Amino acid sequence: MTEDSLKELVNQVFLLIDVNQNGVLEEDEVRNFFKQMIAKHQPGRAFSEALFKVNWYRMDKNSDDKVTMEELWQFMKDKAQHQGTI
């Protein structure tokens, strides 16, 4: 995957998660998205609030209880680079 294709995917996911369309992701929006994705793609796996919180704090770089597009992009880019997928 190229960095550009990952950025486009992150943009699309951001818009999908931002249910109230206020331009930032709130904790409940992200939590609900993760729960839905786990239920759909890994039905035998339980949602972990502890794991969610760890990732939430990694996404929310400035600790303002909101995740901007730039914060989500940086989080996903860092994960992809760590995993060697970009």
N, C-alpha and C positions, 0 to 999 in steps of 0.2 A: 504494500500500500504506500502510495506517495503521501507526502505531507499535505499537499493540496487536496487530495481525495479525502484524507482524514479530516481536514478542516471543514470541508463541505458536509461530511457526515455529522460532525459535531454541531454544525449550524442547524442541520435538520433535526437532530435529537434535541437541541436546545429549544427550538420552536415547539416540538412535540411535548416536552416536559412543562414548558411555561403555559400552563393551563389558563391562568388568569391574564395572560398576555401583557404583563407589566414590564417586560424587558429584563427581569431578573428571575432567578430560580430561588424559590423559598424552600425551606427544609421539608415541609409537608409534601410539596410537589415532587421533589426528588425522591423522598421516601416512598410515596405512592407509585412512582414510576418503577423503582427497583422492585417493589413488591409485585407489580404486574408482570414485569419481565421474568422474575424468578418463577412465578406461578405458571407463566406461559411456556417458558423454555426449559425449566428445571423443576417440574412439578413435585418431585420427591424431596426437594431441598427446602429447608425452613429458612425464612427470612431472619437474619441476625441483626438486631438493633445495634449491638456493639460494633459489628463490622461496618454497618451503615454509618455510625457516628465517626469512626476512624476516617472513612472516606469523605464524609461531609467536611470534617475539619481540614482535610488535605485540599479539598476543592475551595473552601472559603478562606482564601489566602489572607484577606485583611480582617477576618473575624467580625464581619458586620451582619452576620446571619442571612446573607444573600450571596448567591453565586452569579456573577456576571458571565457573559459569553466569553470574555477573555480568561476568566478564572477556570471555566470549564475546559476551554481550549488548552490551557497550560497543563491542567490535570491530565487530560487525555493524551496530550503530546508526550508528557513525561512518562506515562504508563506505556505508551507504544514504543518509545525509545528504550525504556528499560526491558521490554519484552522482545525488542529487536524486530518489531513489525513495521517500523518506518526507518 
